[in-house]
Amino acid sequence: LTRLPYLPPHELTALLALIEIESKQQAVNVTNYLPTSQAVGELCSKQDLVINNELQRLLLIAIYFTKPINDIVNEIN
């Protein structure tokens, strides 16, 4: 897993605002939420990683785009 710098507070705030605006304009499909969060937990467990701020970008990307964590990790690497 590539180490990413912490997401600056203003970037996180902007992303959350974008997600909020978009979710009000269209229905949010939460179909992949549980599988995504479970995949994050499994991936972190397999790699002996603790879920913390260093993984926040990966989590946000996965949730926003409803992509499996493994796909995102493979695309980053």
Contacts in CASP RR format, 6 or more apart in sequence:
PFRMAT RR
TARGET T0000
AUTHOR 0000-0000-0000
METHOD contacts of the structure
MODEL  1
LTRLPYLPPHELTALLALIEIESKQQAVNVTNYLPTSQAVGELCSKQDLV
INNELQRLLLIAIYFTKPINDIVNEIN
1 47 0 8 1.000
1 49 0 8 1.000
1 58 0 8 1.000
1 73 0 8 1.000
1 76 0 8 1.000
1 77 0 8 1.000
2 76 0 8 1.000
2 77 0 8 1.000
3 54 0 8 1.000
4 54 0 8 1.000
4 57 0 8 1.000
4 58 0 8 1.000
6 53 0 8 1.000
6 54 0 8 1.000
6 56 0 8 1.000
7 15 0 8 1.000
7 53 0 8 1.000
7 56 0 8 1.000
7 57 0 8 1.000
7 60 0 8 1.000
12 56 0 8 1.000
12 60 0 8 1.000
15 60 0 8 1.000
15 64 0 8 1.000
19 64 0 8 1.000
29 66 0 8 1.000
31 66 0 8 1.000
32 66 0 8 1.000
32 67 0 8 1.000
32 68 0 8 1.000
33 63 0 8 1.000
33 66 0 8 1.000
35 68 0 8 1.000
36 62 0 8 1.000
36 63 0 8 1.000
36 66 0 8 1.000
36 67 0 8 1.000
36 68 0 8 1.000
36 69 0 8 1.000
37 63 0 8 1.000
39 62 0 8 1.000
39 68 0 8 1.000
39 69 0 8 1.000
39 70 0 8 1.000
40 51 0 8 1.000
40 55 0 8 1.000
40 58 0 8 1.000
40 59 0 8 1.000
40 62 0 8 1.000
40 69 0 8 1.000
41 51 0 8 1.000
43 49 0 8 1.000
43 69 0 8 1.000
43 70 0 8 1.000
43 73 0 8 1.000
44 50 0 8 1.000
44 51 0 8 1.000
44 55 0 8 1.000
49 55 0 8 1.000
51 59 0 8 1.000
58 69 0 8 1.000
58 72 0 8 1.000
58 73 0 8 1.000
58 76 0 8 1.000
61 67 0 8 1.000
61 72 0 8 1.000
62 68 0 8 1.000
62 69 0 8 1.000
62 72 0 8 1.000
END
